[in-house]
Amino acid sequence: MSTDILRVLFNRESMIRRLQALPAYPTVVMDEVFTSRPQIASATVPVEDVAQVVRTMPLIQRGGASISMGQSGSSISSYEPLPISPHTFVSAADVNTLRGYDSQGLEAWATQRTNVLRQTVRRTTEGMAAQAINGTIEWPIQLTGGGVDVYTVKWGKPVAVTPKLKLDAATATLETVVTILSDMRKALRRKGYAGGVVKVWAGEDAYSAILKLAARYEGHTIEAKVQEDCILLGNTKIVLRNEEYPDPMKKDTWVPIQNKNTLRMIDPAGGHQMPYCALDDFDAKLAPLPLFIKPIKTDDPSGYKLVAQSKPFPVPNMEAISEAIVL
């Protein structure tokens, strides 16, 4: 069998078919907030596309902004997302072993390698998305000449709501929670959002405080139901958010998706989006694929690198997200 077996297994059409067959890989922020993921047939995101979501332009440091200066009245005409590009190595010995596999075995092996790279890219994208809804993306980038810098995008901050009474106050009740949620919705409505169903997330300690207040509640005005991972206050669903992502700059450090002392309200119809830009690769046909894997031959050591590529750009609308420090 040809030593180009990896190029056959990881051609563009096989990759697309394989990714479509793999089961969904759930991630909280991408699945709950960035459900709109348009594919842009360009390596950059036009300013006008960003302006449709946010009312102020983000600041980008360290290579994030493209050099194009064509439009009058604007110093930046587009933003250039940096690629996520992990790789795994397949040695010449591994390829020799693959030559003895039948077609079913080869497909199973390729699917396993694809899934590992897919999950790595997805977790990285989820971490960037989690940072984005807090207002700032700070992600390390490998420099061409060696060393590491930080890619920074500043989107602003969530709409801040200051509770009149914190949930750990001696006089706090379940009505206090309802008041805070009402104030958060009002703050979003003043920005033009939260006219329909909103998502309410609670950090670990905030969620525990609401649980205690619900357990003590003896009134009949508020209908409170405690479920496995959420609390229902009337028609409002308060979801526990205790998920974490690995800190990209500190080893063995995990970052919570949400501050443990906060409540967050998100309007899912607020226009949040995560465009995928065109990949800078001829084998990918310069297409805006969410994931593409390319075998690249190496001589020392002899083998192939399976290089994954993706160019997501999380664009949150910070005026459709409110946050309250409740403890």
Secondary structure, 3 states (H helix, E strand, C coil): CCCCHHHHHCCHHHHHHHHHHCCCCCCHHHHHCCCCCCEECCCCEEHHHHHCCCCCCCEEECCCECCCCCCCCCCCCEECCCCECCEEEEEHHHHHHHCCCCHHHHHHHHHHHHHHHHHHHHHHHHHHHHHHCCCEEEEEEECCCCCEEEEEEECCCCEEECCCCCCCCCCCCHHHHHHHHHHHHHHHHCCCCCCCCCEEEECHHHHHHHHHHHHHCCCCCCCEEECCCEEEECCEEEEECCCEEECCCCCCCEEECCCCCEEEEECCCCCCECCEECCCCCCCCCCCCCCEEEEEEEECCEEEEEEEEECECCECCHHHEEEEECC
